[in-house]
Amino acid sequence: MKKTLFLIILISILSTGTALAKVVSQSIPYTHDGVSLEGFLAHDDAVSGKVPGILVVHEWWGLNEYIRSRAEQLARMGYVAFAVDMYGRGKSTEHPDQAAAWMKTVNASMDQWLKRATAGLDVLTKQPQVDTARLAAIGYCFGGATVQVLAYGGADLKGVVSFHGSLIPPSIEQAKMTRAKILIGHGATDPMNTPEAMTAYVNAMNASSIDWQLIAYGGTRHSFTNPDADKRGMAALAYSPAADRRSWQHMTFFFNELFSGM
């Protein structure tokens, strides 16, 4: 009887704890350079105190449901995640030509690109749950390149993670400004990053004092983390469940190192 009562109480406690733990999300409007933007914030309301904040930067398709799901995934890990809007409120697309056009309006100028990303980082740092001494950024495709730009611009980040982003070698001046550690998740057969681009990147990073690592996933093409990649009708893109899972695990290990003591 006592054993049965104990089990009932234990199940009740566990059930109550599960019910209380909930990922809370909201859209947050903000502006940069006269452009109306709307990001997506997610956190676990069962987590108390200040926790690390993670900026999430979307693919060239824009801030869509896929990126919001990644922010929620980070929230379930105990982080506060803010998915930045790089294009403008409501701008997401399924069409490569439109995506390319929007992307070019942002990355045509390195200064503009950095400032647009920084505007999103500023929103994240203003959230009351965020420990501003423990910040990181992750990005996919265009977003992977964006987090590298943030790092090279001297953003106050512990680290950045690029998933299948373009490889951007830093200049000598940019390398000196970089404070963040860098993790690159790369598809070894990604046609959007040529072997020549890989060589130039590795040479530039080796010539710097940046703490960096690059993990190449064999037989893996561009956009390997996105389950919808194969629906885009582009031969360069392909989802890889194994590379998706492994790259997320590598990010998790990286964050554990960055935020040790959290």
C-alpha angles and dihedrals in degrees: 000000000000090000091051092049091050091052092049091051092046093050090048092052093047092047092049092049091051092049092051094051106086136159108232119200137181141170115246121200119210138151140232127186091345094309119124110229133181123200131186124239125196133178140152110255091205091066113092130201128021118319136182117286123223124200113210119202120198132231120259088275090075134240101329139153093281092060092043088054090054090052089052090048089056090047090056087056090059100262131120106238127194119190105209124218111226099175113037140283112313095001110141127125146180093214120094094210092055092044091051092049093051092045092052092054088061106036097039086093120040090207092052091045092052094046093049091052092044090054088061092046089054090057091052094050091053094061110109094224094057124101099216091200089065111053133144138167134216129189142181126220103319086012091056090057089045095058089051089053089051091052093048090049090062098253113176095249130137090214148338131218123205118198111198092330126151111275109246115191111212123234118237089260093049092049090055091053095049116108099163126090111235131222119185121195106197135182106231091214096039105140091199090068109051123206087251090056090049092051093048091049095049092047092051093047093047089052090055133068092236117132100235143155133187123200117193118201111213120239090008128135134198121302091023094158097057116087089203094055094102091054093062095080093232119128092211092063127076134153116234115193091195095050090043092054095042095047091051090051090050089051089050092053089047092053092047088057094045095047101035110158094035 
